Amino acid sequence: MSQADFLREFDALAFGAFQAAGLGDRARYTAPGAVSGVPCDVLVDRQMTEYGNGVADVAASHVVVGFRRAQVQPVRLGALVLLRVDGSDGEAFRLDAEVEGLSDESIVRWVVSRG
């Protein structure tokens, strides 16, 4: 088994465990221009703080969403809606930018904004 295969298998189990514990979310991702969305599992990290690495670092908080690549290949300006337990629409996000350095062969992470 390759490292990428191991990561995909491990992350599928981890996402399921997080969801069962109430720490992961079911969601629907819709690519720009698409008519309908694709169901997916996500991990939402709120209040991620970035300090930068320049001369005048500024702290900024973001919401970061992790997607399993096996389910979707998210792109900029895509839409994400978290689903409530009953399957109805919950909180909505718009994908702003992929987070460099936090994605791998199995998971891709995006900074999102509400809406």
Phi and psi restraints in degrees (range 20) as a CNS / XPLOR table:
assign (resid 1 and name C) (resid 2 and name N)
       (resid 2 and name CA) (resid 2 and name C) 1.0 -77.1 20.0 2
assign (resid 2 and name N) (resid 2 and name CA)
       (resid 2 and name C) (resid 3 and name N) 1.0 165.9 20.0 2
assign (resid 2 and name C) (resid 3 and name N)
       (resid 3 and name CA) (resid 3 and name C) 1.0 -62.0 20.0 2
assign (resid 3 and name N) (resid 3 and name CA)
       (resid 3 and name C) (resid 4 and name N) 1.0 -41.6 20.0 2
assign (resid 3 and name C) (resid 4 and name N)
       (resid 4 and name CA) (resid 4 and name C) 1.0 -62.3 20.0 2
assign (resid 4 and name N) (resid 4 and name CA)
       (resid 4 and name C) (resid 5 and name N) 1.0 -42.6 20.0 2
assign (resid 4 and name C) (resid 5 and name N)
       (resid 5 and name CA) (resid 5 and name C) 1.0 -63.3 20.0 2
assign (resid 5 and name N) (resid 5 and name CA)
       (resid 5 and name C) (resid 6 and name N) 1.0 -42.3 20.0 2
assign (resid 5 and name C) (resid 6 and name N)
       (resid 6 and name CA) (resid 6 and name C) 1.0 -60.5 20.0 2
assign (resid 6 and name N) (resid 6 and name CA)
       (resid 6 and name C) (resid 7 and name N) 1.0 -46.2 20.0 2
assign (resid 6 and name C) (resid 7 and name N)
       (resid 7 and name CA) (resid 7 and name C) 1.0 -60.5 20.0 2
assign (resid 7 and name N) (resid 7 and name CA)
       (resid 7 and name C) (resid 8 and name N) 1.0 -43.3 20.0 2
assign (resid 7 and name C) (resid 8 and name N)
       (resid 8 and name CA) (resid 8 and name C) 1.0 -62.4 20.0 2
assign (resid 8 and name N) (resid 8 and name CA)
       (resid 8 and name C) (resid 9 and name N) 1.0 -44.2 20.0 2
assign (resid 8 and name C) (resid 9 and name N)
       (resid 9 and name CA) (resid 9 and name C) 1.0 -67.0 20.0 2
assign (resid 9 and name N) (resid 9 and name CA)
       (resid 9 and name C) (resid 10 and name N) 1.0 -45.4 20.0 2
assign (resid 9 and name C) (resid 10 and name N)
       (resid 10 and name CA) (resid 10 and name C) 1.0 -62.1 20.0 2
assign (resid 10 and name N) (resid 10 and name CA)
       (resid 10 and name C) (resid 11 and name N) 1.0 -46.1 20.0 2
assign (resid 10 and name C) (resid 11 and name N)
       (resid 11 and name CA) (resid 11 and name C) 1.0 -65.6 20.0 2
assign (resid 11 and name N) (resid 11 and name CA)
       (resid 11 and name C) (resid 12 and name N) 1.0 -33.9 20.0 2
assign (resid 11 and name C) (resid 12 and name N)
       (resid 12 and name CA) (resid 12 and name C) 1.0 -62.1 20.0 2
assign (resid 12 and name N) (resid 12 and name CA)
       (resid 12 and name C) (resid 13 and name N) 1.0 -43.6 20.0 2
assign (resid 12 and name C) (resid 13 and name N)
       (resid 13 and name CA) (resid 13 and name C) 1.0 -67.1 20.0 2
assign (resid 13 and name N) (resid 13 and name CA)
       (resid 13 and name C) (resid 14 and name N) 1.0 -42.4 20.0 2
assign (resid 13 and name C) (resid 14 and name N)
       (resid 14 and name CA) (resid 14 and name C) 1.0 -64.9 20.0 2
assign (resid 14 and name N) (resid 14 and name CA)
       (resid 14 and name C) (resid 15 and name N) 1.0 -44.8 20.0 2
assign (resid 14 and name C) (resid 15 and name N)
       (resid 15 and name CA) (resid 15 and name C) 1.0 -60.2 20.0 2
assign (resid 15 and name N) (resid 15 and name CA)
       (resid 15 and name C) (resid 16 and name N) 1.0 -41.8 20.0 2
assign (resid 15 and name C) (resid 16 and name N)
       (resid 16 and name CA) (resid 16 and name C) 1.0 -62.5 20.0 2
assign (resid 16 and name N) (resid 16 and name CA)
       (resid 16 and name C) (resid 17 and name N) 1.0 -42.1 20.0 2
assign (resid 16 and name C) (resid 17 and name N)
       (resid 17 and name CA) (resid 17 and name C) 1.0 -66.5 20.0 2
assign (resid 17 and name N) (resid 17 and name CA)
       (resid 17 and name C) (resid 18 and name N) 1.0 -42.1 20.0 2
assign (resid 17 and name C) (resid 18 and name N)
       (resid 18 and name CA) (resid 18 and name C) 1.0 -63.2 20.0 2
assign (resid 18 and name N) (resid 18 and name CA)
       (resid 18 and name C) (resid 19 and name N) 1.0 -40.5 20.0 2
assign (resid 18 and name C) (resid 19 and name N)
       (resid 19 and name CA) (resid 19 and name C) 1.0 -65.1 20.0 2
assign (resid 19 and name N) (resid 19 and name CA)
       (resid 19 and name C) (resid 20 and name N) 1.0 -42.9 20.0 2
assign (resid 19 and name C) (resid 20 and name N)
       (resid 20 and name CA) (resid 20 and name C) 1.0 -63.1 20.0 2
assign (resid 20 and name N) (resid 20 and name CA)
       (resid 20 and name C) (resid 21 and name N) 1.0 -30.0 20.0 2
assign (resid 20 and name C) (resid 21 and name N)
       (resid 21 and name CA) (resid 21 and name C) 1.0 -88.2 20.0 2
assign (resid 21 and name N) (resid 21 and name CA)
       (resid 21 and name C) (resid 22 and name N) 1.0 0.7 20.0 2
assign (resid 21 and name C) (resid 22 and name N)
       (resid 22 and name CA) (resid 22 and name C) 1.0 84.2 20.0 2
assign (resid 22 and name N) (resid 22 and name CA)
       (resid 22 and name C) (resid 23 and name N) 1.0 12.6 20.0 2
assign (resid 22 and name C) (resid 23 and name N)
       (resid 23 and name CA) (resid 23 and name C) 1.0 -102.8 20.0 2
assign (resid 23 and name N) (resid 23 and name CA)
       (resid 23 and name C) (resid 24 and name N) 1.0 -10.8 20.0 2
assign (resid 23 and name C) (resid 24 and name N)
       (resid 24 and name CA) (resid 24 and name C) 1.0 -116.1 20.0 2
assign (resid 24 and name N) (resid 24 and name CA)
       (resid 24 and name C) (resid 25 and name N) 1.0 163.9 20.0 2
assign (resid 24 and name C) (resid 25 and name N)
       (resid 25 and name CA) (resid 25 and name C) 1.0 -127.3 20.0 2
assign (resid 25 and name N) (resid 25 and name CA)
       (resid 25 and name C) (resid 26 and name N) 1.0 147.0 20.0 2
assign (resid 25 and name C) (resid 26 and name N)
       (resid 26 and name CA) (resid 26 and name C) 1.0 -86.4 20.0 2
assign (resid 26 and name N) (resid 26 and name CA)
       (resid 26 and name C) (resid 27 and name N) 1.0 144.9 20.0 2
assign (resid 26 and name C) (resid 27 and name N)
       (resid 27 and name CA) (resid 27 and name C) 1.0 -149.7 20.0 2
assign (resid 27 and name N) (resid 27 and name CA)
       (resid 27 and name C) (resid 28 and name N) 1.0 175.4 20.0 2
assign (resid 27 and name C) (resid 28 and name N)
       (resid 28 and name CA) (resid 28 and name C) 1.0 -131.3 20.0 2
assign (resid 28 and name N) (resid 28 and name CA)
       (resid 28 and name C) (resid 29 and name N) 1.0 121.7 20.0 2
assign (resid 28 and name C) (resid 29 and name N)
       (resid 29 and name CA) (resid 29 and name C) 1.0 -102.1 20.0 2
assign (resid 29 and name N) (resid 29 and name CA)
       (resid 29 and name C) (resid 30 and name N) 1.0 132.9 20.0 2
assign (resid 29 and name C) (resid 30 and name N)
       (resid 30 and name CA) (resid 30 and name C) 1.0 -123.5 20.0 2
assign (resid 30 and name N) (resid 30 and name CA)
       (resid 30 and name C) (resid 31 and name N) 1.0 119.2 20.0 2
assign (resid 30 and name C) (resid 31 and name N)
       (resid 31 and name CA) (resid 31 and name C) 1.0 -70.5 20.0 2
assign (resid 31 and name N) (resid 31 and name CA)
       (resid 31 and name C) (resid 32 and name N) 1.0 153.5 20.0 2
assign (resid 31 and name C) (resid 32 and name N)
       (resid 32 and name CA) (resid 32 and name C) 1.0 -55.4 20.0 2
assign (resid 32 and name N) (resid 32 and name CA)
       (resid 32 and name C) (resid 33 and name N) 1.0 130.2 20.0 2
assign (resid 32 and name C) (resid 33 and name N)
       (resid 33 and name CA) (resid 33 and name C) 1.0 83.9 20.0 2
assign (resid 33 and name N) (resid 33 and name CA)
       (resid 33 and name C) (resid 34 and name N) 1.0 -8.4 20.0 2
assign (resid 33 and name C) (resid 34 and name N)
       (resid 34 and name CA) (resid 34 and name C) 1.0 -76.1 20.0 2
assign (resid 34 and name N) (resid 34 and name CA)
       (resid 34 and name C) (resid 35 and name N) 1.0 149.9 20.0 2
assign (resid 34 and name C) (resid 35 and name N)
       (resid 35 and name CA) (resid 35 and name C) 1.0 -82.1 20.0 2
assign (resid 35 and name N) (resid 35 and name CA)
       (resid 35 and name C) (resid 36 and name N) 1.0 -37.8 20.0 2
assign (resid 35 and name C) (resid 36 and name N)
       (resid 36 and name CA) (resid 36 and name C) 1.0 -131.1 20.0 2
assign (resid 36 and name N) (resid 36 and name CA)
       (resid 36 and name C) (resid 37 and name N) 1.0 163.0 20.0 2
assign (resid 36 and name C) (resid 37 and name N)
       (resid 37 and name CA) (resid 37 and name C) 1.0 -96.7 20.0 2
assign (resid 37 and name N) (resid 37 and name CA)
       (resid 37 and name C) (resid 38 and name N) 1.0 169.9 20.0 2
assign (resid 37 and name C) (resid 38 and name N)
       (resid 38 and name CA) (resid 38 and name C) 1.0 -114.8 20.0 2
assign (resid 38 and name N) (resid 38 and name CA)
       (resid 38 and name C) (resid 39 and name N) 1.0 128.9 20.0 2
assign (resid 38 and name C) (resid 39 and name N)
       (resid 39 and name CA) (resid 39 and name C) 1.0 -67.2 20.0 2
assign (resid 39 and name N) (resid 39 and name CA)
       (resid 39 and name C) (resid 40 and name N) 1.0 143.5 20.0 2
assign (resid 39 and name C) (resid 40 and name N)
       (resid 40 and name CA) (resid 40 and name C) 1.0 -156.4 20.0 2
assign (resid 40 and name N) (resid 40 and name CA)
       (resid 40 and name C) (resid 41 and name N) 1.0 164.0 20.0 2
assign (resid 40 and name C) (resid 41 and name N)
       (resid 41 and name CA) (resid 41 and name C) 1.0 -104.8 20.0 2
assign (resid 41 and name N) (resid 41 and name CA)
       (resid 41 and name C) (resid 42 and name N) 1.0 138.5 20.0 2
assign (resid 41 and name C) (resid 42 and name N)
       (resid 42 and name CA) (resid 42 and name C) 1.0 -137.3 20.0 2
assign (resid 42 and name N) (resid 42 and name CA)
       (resid 42 and name C) (resid 43 and name N) 1.0 157.2 20.0 2
assign (resid 42 and name C) (resid 43 and name N)
       (resid 43 and name CA) (resid 43 and name C) 1.0 -115.8 20.0 2
assign (resid 43 and name N) (resid 43 and name CA)
       (resid 43 and name C) (resid 44 and name N) 1.0 125.6 20.0 2
assign (resid 43 and name C) (resid 44 and name N)
       (resid 44 and name CA) (resid 44 and name C) 1.0 -107.1 20.0 2
assign (resid 44 and name N) (resid 44 and name CA)
       (resid 44 and name C) (resid 45 and name N) 1.0 120.6 20.0 2
assign (resid 44 and name C) (resid 45 and name N)
       (resid 45 and name CA) (resid 45 and name C) 1.0 -106.0 20.0 2
assign (resid 45 and name N) (resid 45 and name CA)
       (resid 45 and name C) (resid 46 and name N) 1.0 112.7 20.0 2
assign (resid 45 and name C) (resid 46 and name N)
       (resid 46 and name CA) (resid 46 and name C) 1.0 -96.4 20.0 2
assign (resid 46 and name N) (resid 46 and name CA)
       (resid 46 and name C) (resid 47 and name N) 1.0 150.6 20.0 2
assign (resid 46 and name C) (resid 47 and name N)
       (resid 47 and name CA) (resid 47 and name C) 1.0 60.7 20.0 2
assign (resid 47 and name N) (resid 47 and name CA)
       (resid 47 and name C) (resid 48 and name N) 1.0 39.0 20.0 2
assign (resid 47 and name C) (resid 48 and name N)
       (resid 48 and name CA) (resid 48 and name C) 1.0 -69.7 20.0 2
assign (resid 48 and name N) (resid 48 and name CA)
       (resid 48 and name C) (resid 49 and name N) 1.0 126.1 20.0 2
assign (resid 48 and name C) (resid 49 and name N)
       (resid 49 and name CA) (resid 49 and name C) 1.0 -105.8 20.0 2
assign (resid 49 and name N) (resid 49 and name CA)
       (resid 49 and name C) (resid 50 and name N) 1.0 131.2 20.0 2
assign (resid 49 and name C) (resid 50 and name N)
       (resid 50 and name CA) (resid 50 and name C) 1.0 -118.0 20.0 2
assign (resid 50 and name N) (resid 50 and name CA)
       (resid 50 and name C) (resid 51 and name N) 1.0 131.8 20.0 2
assign (resid 50 and name C) (resid 51 and name N)
       (resid 51 and name CA) (resid 51 and name C) 1.0 -106.5 20.0 2
assign (resid 51 and name N) (resid 51 and name CA)
       (resid 51 and name C) (resid 52 and name N) 1.0 -11.6 20.0 2
assign (resid 51 and name C) (resid 52 and name N)
       (resid 52 and name CA) (resid 52 and name C) 1.0 78.2 20.0 2
assign (resid 52 and name N) (resid 52 and name CA)
       (resid 52 and name C) (resid 53 and name N) 1.0 179.1 20.0 2
assign (resid 52 and name C) (resid 53 and name N)
       (resid 53 and name CA) (resid 53 and name C) 1.0 -142.1 20.0 2
assign (resid 53 and name N) (resid 53 and name CA)
       (resid 53 and name C) (resid 54 and name N) 1.0 33.7 20.0 2
assign (resid 53 and name C) (resid 54 and name N)
       (resid 54 and name CA) (resid 54 and name C) 1.0 -108.4 20.0 2
assign (resid 54 and name N) (resid 54 and name CA)
       (resid 54 and name C) (resid 55 and name N) 1.0 -165.3 20.0 2
assign (resid 54 and name C) (resid 55 and name N)
       (resid 55 and name CA) (resid 55 and name C) 1.0 -71.1 20.0 2
assign (resid 55 and name N) (resid 55 and name CA)
       (resid 55 and name C) (resid 56 and name N) 1.0 -42.1 20.0 2
assign (resid 55 and name C) (resid 56 and name N)
       (resid 56 and name CA) (resid 56 and name C) 1.0 -116.3 20.0 2
assign (resid 56 and name N) (resid 56 and name CA)
       (resid 56 and name C) (resid 57 and name N) 1.0 72.7 20.0 2
assign (resid 56 and name C) (resid 57 and name N)
       (resid 57 and name CA) (resid 57 and name C) 1.0 -64.6 20.0 2
assign (resid 57 and name N) (resid 57 and name CA)
       (resid 57 and name C) (resid 58 and name N) 1.0 139.7 20.0 2
assign (resid 57 and name C) (resid 58 and name N)
       (resid 58 and name CA) (resid 58 and name C) 1.0 -127.6 20.0 2
assign (resid 58 and name N) (resid 58 and name CA)
       (resid 58 and name C) (resid 59 and name N) 1.0 132.3 20.0 2
assign (resid 58 and name C) (resid 59 and name N)
       (resid 59 and name CA) (resid 59 and name C) 1.0 -78.9 20.0 2
assign (resid 59 and name N) (resid 59 and name CA)
       (resid 59 and name C) (resid 60 and name N) 1.0 134.5 20.0 2
assign (resid 59 and name C) (resid 60 and name N)
       (resid 60 and name CA) (resid 60 and name C) 1.0 -139.3 20.0 2
assign (resid 60 and name N) (resid 60 and name CA)
       (resid 60 and name C) (resid 61 and name N) 1.0 136.6 20.0 2
assign (resid 60 and name C) (resid 61 and name N)
       (resid 61 and name CA) (resid 61 and name C) 1.0 -98.9 20.0 2
assign (resid 61 and name N) (resid 61 and name CA)
       (resid 61 and name C) (resid 62 and name N) 1.0 141.4 20.0 2
assign (resid 61 and name C) (resid 62 and name N)
       (resid 62 and name CA) (resid 62 and name C) 1.0 -134.9 20.0 2
assign (resid 62 and name N) (resid 62 and name CA)
       (resid 62 and name C) (resid 63 and name N) 1.0 161.7 20.0 2
assign (resid 62 and name C) (resid 63 and name N)
       (resid 63 and name CA) (resid 63 and name C) 1.0 -103.0 20.0 2
assign (resid 63 and name N) (resid 63 and name CA)
       (resid 63 and name C) (resid 64 and name N) 1.0 126.9 20.0 2
assign (resid 63 and name C) (resid 64 and name N)
       (resid 64 and name CA) (resid 64 and name C) 1.0 -118.7 20.0 2
assign (resid 64 and name N) (resid 64 and name CA)
       (resid 64 and name C) (resid 65 and name N) 1.0 133.0 20.0 2
assign (resid 64 and name C) (resid 65 and name N)
       (resid 65 and name CA) (resid 65 and name C) 1.0 -116.0 20.0 2
assign (resid 65 and name N) (resid 65 and name CA)
       (resid 65 and name C) (resid 66 and name N) 1.0 130.5 20.0 2
assign (resid 65 and name C) (resid 66 and name N)
       (resid 66 and name CA) (resid 66 and name C) 1.0 -100.2 20.0 2
assign (resid 66 and name N) (resid 66 and name CA)
       (resid 66 and name C) (resid 67 and name N) 1.0 130.7 20.0 2
assign (resid 66 and name C) (resid 67 and name N)
       (resid 67 and name CA) (resid 67 and name C) 1.0 -115.2 20.0 2
assign (resid 67 and name N) (resid 67 and name CA)
       (resid 67 and name C) (resid 68 and name N) 1.0 147.8 20.0 2
assign (resid 67 and name C) (resid 68 and name N)
       (resid 68 and name CA) (resid 68 and name C) 1.0 -83.9 20.0 2
assign (resid 68 and name N) (resid 68 and name CA)
       (resid 68 and name C) (resid 69 and name N) 1.0 122.4 20.0 2
assign (resid 68 and name C) (resid 69 and name N)
       (resid 69 and name CA) (resid 69 and name C) 1.0 -60.7 20.0 2
assign (resid 69 and name N) (resid 69 and name CA)
       (resid 69 and name C) (resid 70 and name N) 1.0 -27.0 20.0 2
assign (resid 69 and name C) (resid 70 and name N)
       (resid 70 and name CA) (resid 70 and name C) 1.0 -65.2 20.0 2
assign (resid 70 and name N) (resid 70 and name CA)
       (resid 70 and name C) (resid 71 and name N) 1.0 -20.9 20.0 2
assign (resid 70 and name C) (resid 71 and name N)
       (resid 71 and name CA) (resid 71 and name C) 1.0 -98.2 20.0 2
assign (resid 71 and name N) (resid 71 and name CA)
       (resid 71 and name C) (resid 72 and name N) 1.0 -43.0 20.0 2
assign (resid 71 and name C) (resid 72 and name N)
       (resid 72 and name CA) (resid 72 and name C) 1.0 -146.7 20.0 2
assign (resid 72 and name N) (resid 72 and name CA)
       (resid 72 and name C) (resid 73 and name N) 1.0 157.9 20.0 2
assign (resid 72 and name C) (resid 73 and name N)
       (resid 73 and name CA) (resid 73 and name C) 1.0 -118.4 20.0 2
assign (resid 73 and name N) (resid 73 and name CA)
       (resid 73 and name C) (resid 74 and name N) 1.0 82.4 20.0 2
assign (resid 73 and name C) (resid 74 and name N)
       (resid 74 and name CA) (resid 74 and name C) 1.0 -65.0 20.0 2
assign (resid 74 and name N) (resid 74 and name CA)
       (resid 74 and name C) (resid 75 and name N) 1.0 150.7 20.0 2
assign (resid 74 and name C) (resid 75 and name N)
       (resid 75 and name CA) (resid 75 and name C) 1.0 -132.5 20.0 2
assign (resid 75 and name N) (resid 75 and name CA)
       (resid 75 and name C) (resid 76 and name N) 1.0 162.1 20.0 2
assign (resid 75 and name C) (resid 76 and name N)
       (resid 76 and name CA) (resid 76 and name C) 1.0 -55.7 20.0 2
assign (resid 76 and name N) (resid 76 and name CA)
       (resid 76 and name C) (resid 77 and name N) 1.0 140.0 20.0 2
assign (resid 76 and name C) (resid 77 and name N)
       (resid 77 and name CA) (resid 77 and name C) 1.0 73.1 20.0 2
assign (resid 77 and name N) (resid 77 and name CA)
       (resid 77 and name C) (resid 78 and name N) 1.0 5.9 20.0 2
assign (resid 77 and name C) (resid 78 and name N)
       (resid 78 and name CA) (resid 78 and name C) 1.0 -66.1 20.0 2
assign (resid 78 and name N) (resid 78 and name CA)
       (resid 78 and name C) (resid 79 and name N) 1.0 160.9 20.0 2
assign (resid 78 and name C) (resid 79 and name N)
       (resid 79 and name CA) (resid 79 and name C) 1.0 -111.5 20.0 2
assign (resid 79 and name N) (resid 79 and name CA)
       (resid 79 and name C) (resid 80 and name N) 1.0 142.7 20.0 2
assign (resid 79 and name C) (resid 80 and name N)
       (resid 80 and name CA) (resid 80 and name C) 1.0 -130.7 20.0 2
assign (resid 80 and name N) (resid 80 and name CA)
       (resid 80 and name C) (resid 81 and name N) 1.0 130.3 20.0 2
assign (resid 80 and name C) (resid 81 and name N)
       (resid 81 and name CA) (resid 81 and name C) 1.0 -122.3 20.0 2
assign (resid 81 and name N) (resid 81 and name CA)
       (resid 81 and name C) (resid 82 and name N) 1.0 121.9 20.0 2
assign (resid 81 and name C) (resid 82 and name N)
       (resid 82 and name CA) (resid 82 and name C) 1.0 -73.6 20.0 2
assign (resid 82 and name N) (resid 82 and name CA)
       (resid 82 and name C) (resid 83 and name N) 1.0 143.7 20.0 2
assign (resid 82 and name C) (resid 83 and name N)
       (resid 83 and name CA) (resid 83 and name C) 1.0 -104.1 20.0 2
assign (resid 83 and name N) (resid 83 and name CA)
       (resid 83 and name C) (resid 84 and name N) 1.0 137.1 20.0 2
assign (resid 83 and name C) (resid 84 and name N)
       (resid 84 and name CA) (resid 84 and name C) 1.0 -73.3 20.0 2
assign (resid 84 and name N) (resid 84 and name CA)
       (resid 84 and name C) (resid 85 and name N) 1.0 170.7 20.0 2
assign (resid 84 and name C) (resid 85 and name N)
       (resid 85 and name CA) (resid 85 and name C) 1.0 -56.7 20.0 2
assign (resid 85 and name N) (resid 85 and name CA)
       (resid 85 and name C) (resid 86 and name N) 1.0 -36.0 20.0 2
assign (resid 85 and name C) (resid 86 and name N)
       (resid 86 and name CA) (resid 86 and name C) 1.0 -81.2 20.0 2
assign (resid 86 and name N) (resid 86 and name CA)
       (resid 86 and name C) (resid 87 and name N) 1.0 1.0 20.0 2
assign (resid 86 and name C) (resid 87 and name N)
       (resid 87 and name CA) (resid 87 and name C) 1.0 91.0 20.0 2
assign (resid 87 and name N) (resid 87 and name CA)
       (resid 87 and name C) (resid 88 and name N) 1.0 -5.4 20.0 2
assign (resid 87 and name C) (resid 88 and name N)
       (resid 88 and name CA) (resid 88 and name C) 1.0 -77.5 20.0 2
assign (resid 88 and name N) (resid 88 and name CA)
       (resid 88 and name C) (resid 89 and name N) 1.0 162.7 20.0 2
assign (resid 88 and name C) (resid 89 and name N)
       (resid 89 and name CA) (resid 89 and name C) 1.0 -67.1 20.0 2
assign (resid 89 and name N) (resid 89 and name CA)
       (resid 89 and name C) (resid 90 and name N) 1.0 139.6 20.0 2
assign (resid 89 and name C) (resid 90 and name N)
       (resid 90 and name CA) (resid 90 and name C) 1.0 -119.3 20.0 2
assign (resid 90 and name N) (resid 90 and name CA)
       (resid 90 and name C) (resid 91 and name N) 1.0 -134.6 20.0 2
assign (resid 90 and name C) (resid 91 and name N)
       (resid 91 and name CA) (resid 91 and name C) 1.0 -64.1 20.0 2
assign (resid 91 and name N) (resid 91 and name CA)
       (resid 91 and name C) (resid 92 and name N) 1.0 140.0 20.0 2
assign (resid 91 and name C) (resid 92 and name N)
       (resid 92 and name CA) (resid 92 and name C) 1.0 -115.2 20.0 2
assign (resid 92 and name N) (resid 92 and name CA)
       (resid 92 and name C) (resid 93 and name N) 1.0 143.7 20.0 2
assign (resid 92 and name C) (resid 93 and name N)
       (resid 93 and name CA) (resid 93 and name C) 1.0 -134.2 20.0 2
assign (resid 93 and name N) (resid 93 and name CA)
       (resid 93 and name C) (resid 94 and name N) 1.0 159.2 20.0 2
assign (resid 93 and name C) (resid 94 and name N)
       (resid 94 and name CA) (resid 94 and name C) 1.0 -120.6 20.0 2
assign (resid 94 and name N) (resid 94 and name CA)
       (resid 94 and name C) (resid 95 and name N) 1.0 132.5 20.0 2
assign (resid 94 and name C) (resid 95 and name N)
       (resid 95 and name CA) (resid 95 and name C) 1.0 -76.2 20.0 2
assign (resid 95 and name N) (resid 95 and name CA)
       (resid 95 and name C) (resid 96 and name N) 1.0 127.1 20.0 2
assign (resid 95 and name C) (resid 96 and name N)
       (resid 96 and name CA) (resid 96 and name C) 1.0 -101.6 20.0 2
assign (resid 96 and name N) (resid 96 and name CA)
       (resid 96 and name C) (resid 97 and name N) 1.0 -52.5 20.0 2
assign (resid 96 and name C) (resid 97 and name N)
       (resid 97 and name CA) (resid 97 and name C) 1.0 -156.6 20.0 2
assign (resid 97 and name N) (resid 97 and name CA)
       (resid 97 and name C) (resid 98 and name N) 1.0 139.7 20.0 2
assign (resid 97 and name C) (resid 98 and name N)
       (resid 98 and name CA) (resid 98 and name C) 1.0 -69.2 20.0 2
assign (resid 98 and name N) (resid 98 and name CA)
       (resid 98 and name C) (resid 99 and name N) 1.0 140.3 20.0 2
assign (resid 98 and name C) (resid 99 and name N)
       (resid 99 and name CA) (resid 99 and name C) 1.0 -86.7 20.0 2
assign (resid 99 and name N) (resid 99 and name CA)
       (resid 99 and name C) (resid 100 and name N) 1.0 111.2 20.0 2
assign (resid 99 and name C) (resid 100 and name N)
       (resid 100 and name CA) (resid 100 and name C) 1.0 -70.7 20.0 2
assign (resid 100 and name N) (resid 100 and name CA)
       (resid 100 and name C) (resid 101 and name N) 1.0 140.2 20.0 2
assign (resid 100 and name C) (resid 101 and name N)
       (resid 101 and name CA) (resid 101 and name C) 1.0 87.7 20.0 2
assign (resid 101 and name N) (resid 101 and name CA)
       (resid 101 and name C) (resid 102 and name N) 1.0 -10.3 20.0 2
assign (resid 101 and name C) (resid 102 and name N)
       (resid 102 and name CA) (resid 102 and name C) 1.0 -112.0 20.0 2
assign (resid 102 and name N) (resid 102 and name CA)
       (resid 102 and name C) (resid 103 and name N) 1.0 -2.5 20.0 2
assign (resid 102 and name C) (resid 103 and name N)
       (resid 103 and name CA) (resid 103 and name C) 1.0 -101.2 20.0 2
assign (resid 103 and name N) (resid 103 and name CA)
       (resid 103 and name C) (resid 104 and name N) 1.0 154.9 20.0 2
assign (resid 103 and name C) (resid 104 and name N)
       (resid 104 and name CA) (resid 104 and name C) 1.0 -143.5 20.0 2
assign (resid 104 and name N) (resid 104 and name CA)
       (resid 104 and name C) (resid 105 and name N) 1.0 -162.9 20.0 2
assign (resid 104 and name C) (resid 105 and name N)
       (resid 105 and name CA) (resid 105 and name C) 1.0 -66.1 20.0 2
assign (resid 105 and name N) (resid 105 and name CA)
       (resid 105 and name C) (resid 106 and name N) 1.0 -19.4 20.0 2
assign (resid 105 and name C) (resid 106 and name N)
       (resid 106 and name CA) (resid 106 and name C) 1.0 -108.2 20.0 2
assign (resid 106 and name N) (resid 106 and name CA)
       (resid 106 and name C) (resid 107 and name N) 1.0 -37.8 20.0 2
assign (resid 106 and name C) (resid 107 and name N)
       (resid 107 and name CA) (resid 107 and name C) 1.0 -123.6 20.0 2
assign (resid 107 and name N) (resid 107 and name CA)
       (resid 107 and name C) (resid 108 and name N) 1.0 139.2 20.0 2
assign (resid 107 and name C) (resid 108 and name N)
       (resid 108 and name CA) (resid 108 and name C) 1.0 -120.9 20.0 2
assign (resid 108 and name N) (resid 108 and name CA)
       (resid 108 and name C) (resid 109 and name N) 1.0 136.5 20.0 2
assign (resid 108 and name C) (resid 109 and name N)
       (resid 109 and name CA) (resid 109 and name C) 1.0 -116.7 20.0 2
assign (resid 109 and name N) (resid 109 and name CA)
       (resid 109 and name C) (resid 110 and name N) 1.0 138.0 20.0 2
assign (resid 109 and name C) (resid 110 and name N)
       (resid 110 and name CA) (resid 110 and name C) 1.0 -128.2 20.0 2
assign (resid 110 and name N) (resid 110 and name CA)
       (resid 110 and name C) (resid 111 and name N) 1.0 139.2 20.0 2
assign (resid 110 and name C) (resid 111 and name N)
       (resid 111 and name CA) (resid 111 and name C) 1.0 -76.8 20.0 2
assign (resid 111 and name N) (resid 111 and name CA)
       (resid 111 and name C) (resid 112 and name N) 1.0 133.2 20.0 2
assign (resid 111 and name C) (resid 112 and name N)
       (resid 112 and name CA) (resid 112 and name C) 1.0 -125.7 20.0 2
assign (resid 112 and name N) (resid 112 and name CA)
       (resid 112 and name C) (resid 113 and name N) 1.0 159.9 20.0 2
assign (resid 112 and name C) (resid 113 and name N)
       (resid 113 and name CA) (resid 113 and name C) 1.0 -121.9 20.0 2
assign (resid 113 and name N) (resid 113 and name CA)
       (resid 113 and name C) (resid 114 and name N) 1.0 155.1 20.0 2
assign (resid 113 and name C) (resid 114 and name N)
       (resid 114 and name CA) (resid 114 and name C) 1.0 -70.9 20.0 2
assign (resid 114 and name N) (resid 114 and name CA)
       (resid 114 and name C) (resid 115 and name N) 1.0 145.6 20.0 2
